[in-house]
Structure formats: structure tokens, C-alpha cells
């Protein structure tokens, strides 16, 4: 599987213009708030002359790279599971059964006698799951939150909480490498407005936010 550069043909882009706002109405089927009740916006695409989001060539997707590596070592495309049935059973157990019940299930005589799985215990199954390709890694950052209550000393009370988050760049790389989302992704930023004059801006998706637009300017 390869990323098709034809999907980013510059001839399919909106022509460049010297107008600050292109009166190009667009509609959305997503849920909108009261200020967006008619679902009609005016879009300002990123200048096509800057070639934002255009493909520079072709390369194997991460999925294809992993598949090739598994085939080299004889693991098969479903590795570490030996076939589709074993994979489906593992998925069902992980989603629907607790750890203790999982151990009991795998040790049932009828299961051990009639199911020739590569895992025979809870630990073996969970190890196989851990060996699967992982997505973007999670990080934990400590945050101090100021409360609205005061202590006996008259000072606002605080609490230390954990914020678990992923690197947004890692998330973008993972999404762009998944062909399932190829035709549902946006590869360049744009600005949305409630009015044709561009006085009331809307932020409702990642590509309509200020961060992507400003980052694209730095790249160009």
C-alpha cells in the first residue's frame, strides 16, 4: 500500500486569489452550536501557491512497513496471532472478560483440548496483545489546580492532578499513515467564517484552528 500522490493534484485545488476572503460557502453535517445553526460557513483556503499538503512522492505506509517486517521473519500478517480465529477470540476476551475470568476460561479443559491457540494463559494472551504495534505513546504531566475553596489559613486550596496526553505530531503521523482515513482527512489548513466579510471566525476542526495555519506559515 502506498500513498497516492495523485490525490494531491494541484489542479484540484481552489485557484489562488488576491482577495482576503473568498466567498466560498460550505456546509457541514456535524453538530453545530446556536451561532452556527444554519450550517453554512465561508471558507478561506490556505494559498494554493504555497502547496500546503501536497505529496512530495510515494512511500510505504507504516502498516505496510510492519507487514513487510513480519513477513520477513515468517510471522504472518496477523502476528503474533497465528490466524483470524485466534485473533477474534483474543479481541473478544480483552473487550468483554475480566483478567480473572480470562484465566479461568483459558484453563477450562474443553478450551485447552479443542482450541489450539498460541496462548494458554492470561499472561500469554496479554503478552501477545502487548506485542502488537502500538499507537502514539501516552505521557503524564502533573498540574497544580487552584480550587474555589479556602483552607483554614484563608489561602485558596490547591490539588495536584495528572494530565495524560499524546504528542499531537505523533497522532497526526499515525492518522496519516492509516489508509482507512485517506479520503476523510484534510492535508492543509483553512479558515472558516460565519460571514462573507470574514469578521466572525469559526474554529470547529483541527484544520480550522490558528495553530495549523501559523505552523504552515513557518514551514513555508
N, C-alpha and C positions, 0 to 999 in steps of 0.2 A: 504494500500500500504506500502510495506516495501522495504528497500534496500537489494538486494540480495547479500550476501557475496560471492556467487559462481562466481560473476563477477570478483572478485579479486583473483581468484585461483592462488597461486604462481606458479603452474605448467605451467601457460600460460605466465609467464614472460620470458624475454630473459635470458639465463644462464649467471651466473657471469663469469668474466674473469679477468685475471691479466693484460691484455693488456690495455694501457692507452686509446686507441681509438679502438672501434670495427668498422671495415669497413663494416658497415651495411647501404647500400644505401636505401634511402626512397625518395618518390616523393610527391609532393603536387599539388593540383589543384587550390590553392589560387593564386591571382595575386602576382607576384614577380617583383623585380626591375631588372635592367640590369645585375647586378652581379649574379643574381640567374636565368638567362634566361632559362637554361635547366631544371629547376625544380627538380634537383637531389641533395640530401644532404647526408651526412654521420652522423649517429646518435650515440651518446654515452648515453645509458640509465643510470639512476641512479642505483647504485649497487643493484641488486635484493636481496642480502643477508641482506640489511637494511630494507626490507619490506615496502618501501615508498608507500603510497596509498592503502595498504591492509586494508580490513574491519576488525574491531575488533568484530563485532557482528551485530545484527539486531535491528532496532528501527523504530518507525513510522516516516514518513516524516512530515515536518511542515504542508503540505497540509492535511494529514490525521488527524493530531492533531487538526487543525482548524475545519475540518469537524466533528470530534467527539464532539467537544465542541458545535458546532451549533446544532447537533442532540440532545444533552442533554437538551438544552433549547427550543427545538422544532422549531428552526429557519429554518431548511431545508438546503440542500446543496447549494442553491442559495441565501441564506440570505445575506443581508437584503431584497433582491427582492423575491417576492413570487413564481415566475415561470420563465421559459425561455423566454416567450414573453415579460414580463416586463423588464427583463434583456437586451434583444436585443434592445428594444426601448430606454432604458436608455443609452446604449452604442452608439446608433446612434445619439441621441440628443447631447451627450457630444462631440462626434467627429466632428459633422457636423453643429451644430447650436450654434449661439452666445447666451449669457445669456439673453439678452432682448427678442430675438426671441423665446428662450426656454420658457420663462414666458408666452409669448403670445400664443404659441402653446398649453401649458398645460391648459390655461384658455379658449380655444375655446369651445363653447357649445357642439359641436359634440364629442370632445375628452372627456369632463367630463361626457357626457351622455352614451357613448358607451365603454369607456376604464376604467375599474375598477382597476386602478393602486393604489399602496400603497402611491405614492407621487402625490400631486396635484398642486405643485408649483415648481418653480426653486429651492428655498431654500430646499424644501423637497427632491428633486432629488439629489442635491449636498450633502446633509447630508448623504443620503444613500450611495453615492459614497465614501464619507469620512469614512464611517463605514466599508468599505471593508478592507481586510488585506493589509497592506502597505509593500512595499519592503524596501530595505536599505535606511536609513534616509539620507537626504542631510545636508551638513554642509557648512557654508560660512566662508572663510578665507580672510582677507584683505591682499593685496600685493601691495608693492610700486614698480612701474616700472620706470626705468630710460629711458628717451626719447633720441632721437638723435638731438634735438634742444636745443639751449641755450637761457636763458632768458636775460633780459637787464643787469643783473649783471654778465653775462658771465658764469653762472653755468648751467649745464645741467638740464632741466626741468624734473619734476617727476609727476607721476599720481598715484592716489590710485584706484585700481581696485578690483573687487570681484572675487574670485575663488570659484565656487560651486563644491563640490566633495563629494563622499561617502567613507566610510571606506571600503577598499578593502577586509578585512576579512568578513565584513557583506555581501558584494556582493558574495563572494565565498560561504558562508553558504547558501545564498538564491538560488544560482545556483545548488549547490549540493543537496538541498532539493527538487528540481523540477524534477520529474521523466521524464519530456519531454526531458531533456538533458542528461539522464543517459548514453546512449550509444554514446554520442557525446562529452564526457568530458574526460580530462586527469587527472589522480589522482597522478601522480608522475612527477618530473622534468626530463628533459633530455637536452643534449647539441647537437646542430647541427653545422656542419662544411661544408664548400664548398669543402674541400679536404680530402682525406682519411687519411692524416697525422695529421689532427686536428690543423692546423696552422691558419686557417681563420674561425673564429666562426661567426655564424649567429644568430640573435635574431629576430624572426618573430611572436612568440606567447608568452603568459604569461609563459607557462611551459618551454620555452627555455631561459628565462631570468636568470640573475645572482641571483636576489632576491630569487626566489623559491628554487634554488639549495642551496644557503647559509642558508636559513631558514630551509630547510630539514636537513642539517648537524647539526644545533643547536638542532633540535628536537631529532635526533638520539643520 
